[in-house]
Amino acid sequence: RSGEMAKLTQLIDNDVFRAYATYTTIVLLKMMLMSLLTAYFRITRKAFVNPEDTASFGKGESAKKYLRTDQDVERVRRGHLNDLENIVPFLGIGLLYALSGPELYSALLHFRIFVGSRILHTFAYMIPLPQPSRGLSWVAGYAVTISMAYKVLKTSLYL
């Protein structure tokens, strides 16, 4: 077991892994912020999907008017869903990429472009900015994840 701990310590000392941990933390915090933003919009727009969530606004029939969809709430939810669809693959593929031994410069470029694209995507979704800003920011992040996946497969191809 002490050999395993030494390997873990080596991993933590690895610059590429530390970069991965840093940028993963940033993008996960951004995604968590989307949950808070959704809750904020639900409360301020008084638009809920569960009857128990309307209890503080009234009882029975008077509370039913708050069981509704709202355009602003749905926009935030779609942005959050898009984060889930793109950040989760980045987490797994990015980890494998970080462990595959890339150059620090290349890893930083991949991680920074991905995180930047996700932040830009969120602004483009929430403001909203005119297309193709949101689409281009999505493509940039998606292309980075595909690039990392390609490099992982190229490095350790056991097909």
Secondary structure, 3 states (H helix, E strand, C coil): CHHHHHHHHHHHHCHHHHHHHHHHHHHHHHHHHHHHHHHHHHHHHCCECCHHHHHHHCCCHHHHCCECCCHHHHHHHHHHHHHHHHHHHHHHHHHHHHHCCCCHHHHHHHHHHHHHHHHHHHHHHHCCCCCCHHHHHHHHHHHHHHHHHHHHHHHCCCC
